[in-house]
Amino acid sequence: MGYNSLAACVADLEKHGHLIRIKEEVDPYLEMAAIHMRVFDVAGPALYFENIKGSEFPAVSNLFGTLDRSKFMFRDSLGHLKKLVDVKMNPGAVLKKPFQYIGSSMTALGALPWKKKSGAPILHGKTSIGKLPQIVNWPMDGGAFVTMPQVYTEDVSKPGIMQANLGMYRIQLSGNDYIPDREIGLHYQLHRGIGIHQTKANALGVPLKVSIFVGGPPAHPLSAVMPLPEGLSEMIFAGALGNRRFRYFYDHEGFCISADADFVITGTVYPNENKPEGPFGDHIGYYSLTHPFPLMKVHNVYHKKDPIWSFTVVGRPPQEDTSFGALIHEITGAAIPQEISGLHAVNAVDAAGVHPLLFAIGSERYTPYQTVDRPQEILTIANQILGKNQLSLAKYLFISAHEDNPKLDIYDIPGFFGHILERIDPTRDLHFQTNTTIDTLDYSGDGLNAGSKVVFAAAGTKKRALARELPANFDLPRPFNRAKFVIPGVLAVEGAAFTNYADEATLIREWCLAAEGLAWEGFPLLVLCDDAGFTAETVNNFVWTTFTRSNPAFDIHGIKSFTAFKHWGCEGPIIIDARSKPHHAPALIKDAAVEKRVDQLGAKGGSLHGII
């Protein structure tokens, strides 16, 4: 029947063996995050922290840590939700099969937000920002952050909940120049609904009212991260997913309050008022650095009786947000392909940090009267993908033709790369976008939100057989003379550390000239890296290193490269320079002393004994 509160969800999970309690006092500075990551790594249970140093409130994490647990929490509503999304994407389906969708239609009608007239558990008490759990996940983080928030804003020109936006944007509670208890930082990236709302408020010269919900039924945070179709309200989706209408009211200052949340922070964002926010250890596996972001002036911090603080940890994938992604795919299925004609499947590769790398499969139907042996329609599809919502943040898009292998799996990383590399013509099939926008969290480009993109498109018959091992006596010229086999067709090549682009361009050009005579036929892709052993050790290491540490227009080279009529290509292997650059953000590294403390929780008598 769905949960009416986070506490009800916690009780249900504990009853069925999906949650354990951490009874020992834990430090919100690094230790809680370290515990969470260790348990997530072994597909362990949700965690309830009873005793948090410096705070009277308990906390819960790893609720969505496995797809099985997420399905368990929404066991009564997933089926209807899939149909609801399908109807939104394809209303004609209702006309064709009205009785199949009637239950889902009733679900949607019963999910309309419910404005309460009086009384709500959230009004039980008030607290201050400093009394909330001050959770810091990574050693270089600029302060404590809210990592599982539901940030609510309304369109100032069209007020009301049906035009509102509910998104998950991190909130910095402390540190930097924030006035304690009075100011917090609001961080959001490109292509976010809140940005449209703030733009309108700024144009009118009025403050934007912001409400931050924490906790509540698990349907609420999931709705905040869902990539919903245009016009489908997050609040309706939360009601349908949770089998309980989203309950809300407005407080005496006009802020929207989620009646079922555990905590609600209200505040205002004034036009052009920013303060430095960050650093923050982010989901690409590096820190996002300190930059000016909107300043939120705190009005109130409400909480219900016996509230539970909800949090997660982000870092190099996989993490809990990976499981979020799996659940989103479970619900939405083929929603995006239905929006782009000819697109069969698309995968934002989680192991590469999601936004840096996309795999896609599309149709080639332009010339049915001819044998297709070069990309045509899939180039059109690629342009649509790179103009679609958050998919537009991608740097690398590898796209293949469905007709070449109808069974090709976009989640099989080695298999998909192999299919592309067997068919790609490097003289013709790389297509760049330069001086464009990329993910805010990606520091491989030449400025905040700035970088380049490239499409690797492959269609037609196989052009080469891929090498499946490093040849004996494979002698590379210096300074890139140490190679490791990664996957068929790919070599990791280690060499000198990167210095600057001017010197490296000359160095790589000279190296390519020296390497022209080698037998490259089976290796169409080379990755220059700082540590070939690490890069080649696992497929995940390969995609993370290659696609998070390179900016296509700056870092793609090739043996026998050329530019003809403004098109770049090469006759020999494509080279991606994935060495760390001086302008890159630091990678996330755990604190060894904290890890030892976590070890103690796994010893006999500790709350995590038998789990980690």
KOLLO-949860 format. One record per residue (C-alpha): residue in one letter; z, x, y. Coordinates in steps of 0.05 Angstrom, whole numbers, padded with zeros to 5 digits, always signed. Layout:
<recs>
AZXY
...
</recs>
This chain:
<recs>
M+00000+00000+00000
G+00002+00060+00047
Y+00060+00094+00082
N+00095+00067+00144
S+00123+00135+00163
L+00122+00208+00147
A+00191+00201+00115
A+00163+00149+00066
C+00107+00197+00048
V+00157+00254+00038
A+00200+00210-00007
D+00140+00188-00049
L+00115+00259-00058
E+00184+00284-00078
K+00192+00227-00127
H+00127+00245-00162
G+00138+00321-00163
H+00091+00338-00105
L+00144+00365-00057
I+00203+00412-00059
R+00259+00425-00010
I+00274+00493+00020
K+00350+00490+00027
E+00362+00560+00054
E+00362+00571+00129
V+00293+00595+00149
D+00269+00629+00213
P+00213+00593+00250
Y+00190+00662+00274
L+00139+00683+00220
E+00183+00664+00159
M+00164+00590+00154
A+00090+00607+00159
A+00097+00662+00107
I+00131+00614+00059
H+00077+00562+00070
M+00020+00612+00057
R+00052+00639-00006
V+00060+00569-00034
F-00010+00548-00013
D-00040+00609-00047
V-00014+00585-00114
A-00035+00512-00102
G+00039+00495-00097
P+00075+00433-00073
A+00087+00406-00004
L+00148+00438+00030
Y+00207+00405+00064
F+00248+00454+00106
E+00318+00426+00112
N+00350+00481+00154
I+00310+00513+00211
K+00343+00566+00253
G+00351+00543+00325
S+00331+00470+00314
E+00366+00408+00290
F+00302+00378+00264
P+00274+00389+00193
A+00200+00403+00181
V+00147+00390+00129
S+00083+00429+00113
N+00028+00436+00061
L+00021+00360+00054
F-00054+00368+00048
G-00050+00434+00010
T-00090+00410-00050
L-00144+00358-00057
D-00107+00325-00114
R-00046+00314-00071
S-00087+00286-00014
K-00121+00238-00062
F-00052+00218-00088
M-00028+00202-00017
F-00089+00158-00003
R-00097+00131-00073
D-00099+00059-00050
S-00151+00067+00005
L-00201+00122-00009
G-00251+00076-00044
H-00254+00027+00014
L-00257+00084+00064
K-00319+00114+00031
K-00353+00046+00036
L-00331+00037+00108
V-00362+00103+00128
D-00424+00085+00089
V-00430+00019+00125
K-00422+00053+00192
M-00477+00101+00174
N-00522+00048+00142
P-00507-00024+00164
G-00567-00048+00124
A-00527-00034+00061
V-00483-00094+00076
L-00544-00140+00080
K-00570-00114+00014
K-00503-00116-00024
P-00456-00161+00016
F-00406-00173-00041
Q-00400-00099-00055
Y-00377-00085+00016
I-00335-00147+00031
G-00270-00111+00013
S-00287-00054+00059
S-00306-00101+00115
M-00238-00135+00109
T-00206-00066+00109
A-00240-00051+00175
L-00220-00117+00206
G-00148-00106+00183
A-00147-00037+00213
L-00154-00056+00286
P-00099-00023+00327
W-00037-00066+00339
K-00006-00065+00408
K+00068-00076+00402
K+00104-00118+00453
S+00175-00093+00443
G+00216-00042+00405
A+00192+00018+00365
P+00227+00071+00324
I+00199+00127+00368
L+00244+00105+00426
H+00307+00123+00387
G+00319+00186+00428
K+00293+00240+00474
T+00296+00315+00468
S+00265+00376+00502
I+00209+00423+00484
G+00257+00480+00471
K+00296+00440+00419
L+00234+00428+00376
P+00222+00477+00318
Q+00194+00539+00352
I+00146+00559+00297
V+00107+00624+00306
N+00056+00637+00251
W+00030+00708+00265
P+00062+00771+00295
M+00016+00774+00357
D+00019+00700+00373
G+00036+00687+00446
G+00092+00638+00431
A+00108+00577+00389
F+00052+00527+00376
V+00044+00456+00351
T-00006+00464+00294
M-00010+00392+00268
P-00015+00352+00333
Q-00052+00288+00346
V-00074+00293+00419
Y-00089+00226+00450
T-00129+00215+00514
E-00165+00157+00545
D-00229+00152+00586
V-00206+00142+00658
S-00268+00100+00672
K-00259+00057+00609
P-00185+00056+00594
G-00157+00027+00530
I-00147+00049+00458
M-00217+00030+00434
Q-00249+00082+00479
A-00194+00134+00468
N-00200+00201+00433
L-00151+00227+00381
G-00162+00301+00364
M-00125+00359+00335
Y-00122+00413+00389
R-00068+00466+00386
I-00011+00463+00435
Q+00028+00524+00460
L+00101+00506+00470
S+00129+00571+00496
G+00112+00641+00521
N+00064+00669+00572
D+00076+00639+00642
Y+00096+00570+00620
I+00159+00542+00654
P+00206+00528+00595
D+00212+00454+00578
R+00167+00434+00635
E+00098+00463+00619
I+00058+00472+00555
G-00013+00496+00541
L-00069+00452+00517
H-00126+00488+00481
Y-00191+00456+00461
Q-00259+00482+00443
L-00331+00462+00457
H-00357+00394+00434
R-00290+00359+00436
G-00279+00288+00461
I-00220+00307+00504
G-00267+00351+00545
I-00308+00291+00566
H-00244+00254+00586
Q-00219+00313+00628
T-00287+00322+00661
K-00286+00249+00684
A-00214+00255+00709
N-00230+00318+00747
A-00291+00286+00780
L-00245+00230+00805
G-00191+00280+00826
V-00138+00245+00783
P-00092+00274+00730
L-00109+00261+00657
K-00053+00229+00618
V-00042+00263+00551
S+00002+00240+00493
I+00015+00287+00435
F+00037+00253+00370
V+00070+00294+00315
G+00085+00266+00247
G+00076+00193+00230
P+00038+00168+00169
P-00008+00221+00139
A-00068+00179+00156
H-00057+00195+00230
P-00066+00271+00229
L-00124+00265+00181
S-00158+00216+00228
A-00149+00266+00285
V-00192+00318+00248
M-00245+00271+00219
P-00316+00280+00245
L-00326+00206+00254
P-00392+00172+00269
E-00405+00154+00341
G-00366+00091+00360
L-00317+00091+00302
S-00248+00097+00333
E-00198+00147+00302
M-00145+00093+00309
I-00186+00043+00268
F-00198+00097+00217
A-00124+00114+00214
G-00108+00041+00201
A-00160+00034+00146
L-00141+00100+00113
G-00067+00085+00115
N-00071+00011+00097
R-00029+00000+00159
R-00053-00017+00229
F-00043+00038+00282
R+00017+00013+00322
Y+00022+00033+00394
F+00049+00013+00463
Y+00051+00041+00533
D+00115+00069+00562
H+00141+00056+00633
E+00097+00113+00660
G+00033+00086+00628
F+00028+00136+00570
C+00003+00111+00503
I+00056+00120+00450
S+00045+00119+00375
A+00101+00074+00351
D+00102+00106+00282
A+00101+00179+00303
D+00162+00223+00291
F+00154+00257+00359
V+00113+00241+00421
I+00104+00290+00479
T+00075+00259+00542
G+00047+00296+00602
T-00007+00304+00653
V-00065+00353+00662
Y-00085+00361+00735
P-00155+00381+00757
N-00167+00456+00757
E-00096+00474+00738
N-00098+00526+00682
K-00053+00580+00656
P-00063+00635+00605
E-00058+00609+00533
G-00055+00651+00469
P-00062+00695+00432
F-00062+00653+00369
G-00078+00671+00297
D-00136+00626+00282
H-00176+00598+00224
I-00232+00650+00226
G-00181+00702+00206
Y-00172+00736+00273
Y-00132+00723+00336
S-00162+00681+00391
L-00142+00719+00452
T-00110+00700+00518
H-00153+00658+00565
P-00141+00605+00618
F-00135+00536+00588
P-00111+00469+00615
L-00038+00465+00635
M+00001+00404+00613
K+00062+00384+00654
V+00113+00352+00608
H+00141+00283+00624
N+00180+00262+00562
V+00193+00283+00490
Y+00209+00221+00448
H+00232+00221+00376
K+00251+00170+00323
K+00315+00170+00284
D+00317+00227+00233
P+00248+00253+00252
I+00209+00305+00213
W+00167+00358+00248
S+00099+00368+00215
F+00063+00435+00217
T+00010+00477+00183
V-00013+00549+00183
V-00083+00572+00198
G-00113+00640+00183
R-00168+00672+00142
P-00194+00618+00094
P-00175+00588+00048
Q-00116+00554+00082
E-00092+00483+00086
D-00149+00465+00133
T-00195+00483+00075
S-00164+00426+00036
F-00172+00382+00097
G-00246+00398+00094
A-00250+00381+00020
L-00217+00314+00033
I-00264+00300+00092
H-00323+00314+00047
E-00293+00268-00006
I-00291+00211+00045
T-00354+00221+00085
G-00400+00245+00028
A-00471+00247+00054
A-00457+00220+00124
I-00488+00279+00162
P-00552+00282+00119
Q-00563+00209+00135
E-00563+00225+00209
I-00619+00277+00203
S-00684+00257+00171
G-00703+00303+00113
L-00635+00336+00107
H-00607+00334+00037
A-00543+00374+00044
V-00505+00419+00092
N-00444+00463+00080
A-00403+00499+00133
V-00381+00557+00089
D-00306+00557+00091
A-00298+00629+00065
A-00338+00653+00126
G-00292+00617+00175
V-00332+00552+00175
H-00371+00557+00240
P-00402+00626+00231
L-00444+00607+00171
L-00481+00544+00149
F-00521+00530+00085
A-00571+00473+00086
I-00625+00442+00043
G-00682+00401+00072
S-00748+00370+00052
E-00818+00399+00062
R-00862+00337+00072
Y-00907+00356+00129
T-00969+00375+00089
P-00968+00340+00021
Y-01042+00355+00016
Q-01028+00430+00013
T-00984+00477-00027
V-00924+00493+00017
D-00910+00567+00018
R-00876+00576+00085
P-00822+00538+00124
Q-00847+00479+00164
E-00805+00416+00164
I-00742+00454+00148
L-00750+00490+00216
T-00749+00422+00250
I-00687+00403+00210
A-00654+00469+00228
N-00663+00454+00302
Q-00631+00386+00292
I-00572+00416+00254
L-00560+00467+00309
G-00559+00410+00360
K-00511+00366+00320
N-00438+00361+00343
Q-00395+00417+00317
L-00451+00443+00272
S-00482+00468+00336
L-00427+00522+00339
A-00457+00558+00279
K-00485+00628+00286
Y-00522+00636+00220
L-00560+00579+00187
F-00592+00592+00119
I-00638+00534+00100
S-00682+00524+00039
A-00732+00473+00016
H-00707+00420-00033
E-00773+00419-00070
D-00766+00492-00091
N-00704+00477-00132
P-00676+00405-00132
K-00614+00429-00168
L-00595+00483-00117
D-00521+00479-00100
I-00500+00493-00028
Y-00429+00509-00052
D-00453+00564-00099
I-00452+00622-00050
P-00485+00676-00093
G-00535+00626-00121
F-00555+00600-00053
F-00563+00670-00024
G-00603+00690-00084
H-00651+00631-00076
I-00662+00648-00002
L-00669+00723-00012
E-00720+00714-00068
R-00765+00674-00021
I-00754+00696+00051
D-00809+00734+00087
P-00772+00778+00137
T-00835+00788+00178
R-00837+00713+00193
D-00776+00673+00173
L-00720+00694+00220
H-00715+00651+00283
F-00666+00670+00338
Q-00632+00633+00395
T-00605+00682+00446
N-00557+00674+00504
T-00528+00610+00477
T-00461+00580+00459
I-00420+00595+00397
D-00350+00577+00373
T-00295+00590+00424
L-00255+00625+00370
D-00311+00674+00352
Y-00307+00740+00389
S-00369+00772+00358
G-00412+00750+00418
D-00417+00777+00488
G-00365+00731+00520
L-00321+00670+00510
N-00364+00615+00479
A-00424+00661+00486
G-00469+00693+00434
S-00531+00679+00393
K-00556+00644+00332
V-00607+00656+00277
V-00641+00613+00225
F-00660+00644+00158
A-00711+00595+00131
A-00743+00601+00062
A-00794+00557+00027
G-00845+00567-00027
T-00852+00611-00088
K-00811+00672-00104
K-00834+00734-00069
R-00790+00786-00103
A-00741+00798-00160
L-00671+00815-00136
A-00637+00878-00160
R-00575+00864-00201
E-00542+00932-00197
L-00541+00994-00154
P-00596+01041-00179
A-00575+01108-00208
N-00580+01167-00160
F-00589+01120-00101
D-00587+01170-00044
L-00580+01141+00026
P-00588+01181+00090
R-00527+01196+00133
P-00487+01169+00168
F-00494+01106+00125
N-00494+01138+00058
R-00442+01101+00016
A-00466+01037-00016
K-00435+00983-00061
F-00471+00928-00098
V-00447+00860-00073
I-00489+00805-00105
P-00562+00805-00129
G-00605+00829-00071
V-00547+00851-00026
L-00517+00919-00013
A-00455+00936+00028
V-00468+01002+00064
E-00409+01040+00093
G-00414+01091+00148
A-00388+01117+00214
A-00346+01072+00258
F-00383+01032+00312
T-00382+01064+00382
N-00424+01025+00432
Y-00489+00986+00429
A-00531+01036+00467
D-00515+01094+00421
E-00515+01052+00358
A-00584+01024+00371
T-00612+01094+00371
L-00571+01114+00310
I-00593+01054+00269
R-00666+01062+00290
E-00665+01135+00267
W-00630+01115+00202
C-00682+01062+00188
L-00738+01113+00197
A-00703+01161+00149
A-00693+01105+00098
E-00765+01078+00099
G-00786+01114+00036
L-00731+01088-00009
A-00744+01036-00063
W-00718+00974-00027
E-00758+00921-00064
G-00697+00889-00098
F-00651+00892-00037
P-00676+00848+00020
L-00607+00848+00054
L-00562+00906+00074
V-00494+00898+00107
L-00467+00956+00148
C-00391+00954+00144
D-00328+00995+00155
D-00306+00988+00082
A-00359+00978+00029
G-00307+00972-00026
F-00271+00914+00009
T-00336+00880+00029
A-00364+00883-00042
E-00299+00866-00078
T-00307+00791-00075
V-00359+00741-00051
N-00308+00714-00001
N-00298+00784+00028
F-00373+00792+00034
V-00385+00728+00073
W-00323+00736+00116
T-00338+00807+00136
T-00413+00797+00146
F-00414+00733+00187
T-00350+00738+00227
R-00364+00809+00252
S-00436+00802+00275
N-00474+00772+00333
P-00545+00758+00307
A-00585+00779+00368
F-00544+00843+00376
D-00529+00861+00304
I-00590+00845+00262
H-00637+00904+00250
G-00689+00919+00199
I-00728+00974+00166
K-00799+00976+00195
S-00779+00925+00248
F-00826+00900+00302
T-00833+00850+00357
A-00899+00811+00362
F-00910+00757+00415
K-00834+00754+00425
H-00821+00743+00351
W-00777+00795+00315
G-00788+00813+00243
C-00785+00871+00194
E-00823+00894+00133
G-00765+00926+00097
P-00694+00901+00085
I-00658+00860+00138
I-00596+00897+00163
I-00534+00861+00190
D-00486+00907+00226
A-00418+00878+00208
R-00375+00936+00230
S-00317+00920+00276
K-00336+00926+00348
P-00289+00947+00406
H-00293+00876+00437
H-00275+00840+00372
A-00207+00806+00366
P-00156+00837+00318
A-00154+00812+00246
L-00092+00776+00222
I-00042+00820+00185
K+00023+00794+00154
D+00091+00824+00170
A+00116+00865+00110
A+00190+00854+00125
V+00181+00778+00128
E+00142+00780+00062
K+00202+00814+00029
R+00248+00758+00053
V+00201+00707+00023
D+00204+00746-00043
Q+00278+00731-00045
L+00265+00656-00043
G+00224+00665-00106
A+00280+00702-00143
K+00325+00665-00191
G+00368+00616-00153
G+00320+00612-00095
S+00285+00548-00074
L+00217+00577-00093
H+00237+00605-00161
G+00182+00591-00211
I+00132+00574-00156
I+00115+00641-00123
</recs>
